[in-house]
Amino acid sequence: MTNPIVGFDQLPSEIILYIMDLLNPLDVIQSFFGVNKRFHKLIQHYTYSLDLRERDDDQFTTQLFKSFKFKIEQF
């Protein structure tokens, strides 16, 4: 008999994106940023509508900018 319990990260991408669409984009990015490559790809489109002026968490913002800088340098 197989185990009926499925971890969140085992769900299909379509279901995860549906759930993420119900949340605030900034919360999605903060929650899933740096988890793994798959989640990084899933949250990528949320980064286009960010307003970081509302953030008080400098460490998160710095980490996010470092990731963007890496992507820009690769481009």
Rosetta blueprint (number, residue, H / E / L):
1 M L
2 T L
3 N L
4 P L
5 I L
6 V L
7 G L
8 F H
9 D H
10 Q H
11 L L
12 P L
13 S H
14 E H
15 I H
16 I H
17 L H
18 Y H
19 I H
20 M H
21 D H
22 L L
23 L L
24 N L
25 P H
26 L H
27 D H
28 V H
29 I H
30 Q H
31 S H
32 F H
33 F L
34 G L
35 V L
36 N L
37 K H
38 R H
39 F H
40 H H
41 K H
42 L H
43 I H
44 Q H
45 H H
46 Y H
47 T H
48 Y H
49 S H
50 L L
51 D L
52 L H
53 R H
54 E H
55 R L
56 D L
57 D L
58 D H
59 Q H
60 F H
61 T H
62 T H
63 Q H
64 L H
65 F H
66 K H
67 S H
68 F H
69 K H
70 F H
71 K H
72 I H
73 E H
74 Q H
75 F L
